[in-house]
């Protein structure tokens, strides 16, 4: 995940806690919506 936030310093415990959100059926849809919203492609 360092490619998403290369300057964010985090330890393995922090990553492990955050990684639980990746195991979610809606994760990809949420991420795609965020990036589309960020570039003005959706409301």
Secondary structure as GFF3:
##gff-version 3
##sequence-region A 1 43
A	DSSP	alpha_helix	12	19	.	.	.	ID=ss1
A	DSSP	three_ten_helix	20	22	.	.	.	ID=ss2
A	DSSP	alpha_helix	27	38	.	.	.	ID=ss3
###
